[in-house]
């Protein structure tokens, strides 16, 4: 990769994607809040979604947590807690494998369901196919890297991501990284920039308060049939 393309891919493009991500969400929230949801399709065909949506979500959540915990926290912090680079890589490998083995078949399931069920297909706009296709490409490349490439990202990709986050980009860190990792990163950035305009916005409205809110008490009013 020549110098110009490298800077474009690992300095300019990440900031474009992140800017679209942040302002895109704000814009969508203000202008389109009525469609800020997961656009559930259960009522169109219930049985076909169960297994796929479950394994896909477990894989996706594990992936998000793994990337955040493994990449954003520097190795020196792990060292303080006695987790050396070898142990970190071991955990990342197995967690990545589990996440990928859940997410990739899950997203294929969701895609096939949308294509094969007539009622679902009739209610699937093209951008839903694009979204599922992009999720498949990004997670597929991630799984490919875990299974076949085994590159040590702790002192390359991870510090590069942190350099982007703290606005002091160090694209040189990405120079020796294998192409399959670079493709995973670039496609993930495209997905990040596309996400505010899709049903992925529901991630930010996860009903976490359900975990600690008080119970909703239902009382039958006197005279209700069957009371
Ligand atoms: C944060 C917690 C999350 C919650 C509570 C949640 C909840 C839901 C719900 C209720 C649906 C609708 C299922 C149906 O059709 O009935 C859905 C669909 C979906 N979710 Fe999530 N989700 C979460 C995180 C994620 C994440 C992290 C991703 C991907 C990165 C994701 C991607 C999707 C996709 C692509 C669909 C549409 C699947 C389809 O209908 O083809 N979700 N989610």
Boltz pocket constraint, residues with backbone or C-beta under 6 A from the ligand:
constraints:
  - pocket:
      binder: B
      contacts: [[A, 38], [A, 39], [A, 40], [A, 41], [A, 42], [A, 49], [A, 53], [A, 57], [A, 60], [A, 61], [A, 64], [A, 110], [A, 111], [A, 114], [A, 131], [A, 132], [A, 135], [A, 199], [A, 200], [A, 202], [A, 203], [A, 204], [A, 205], [A, 206], [A, 207]]
      max_distance: 6.0
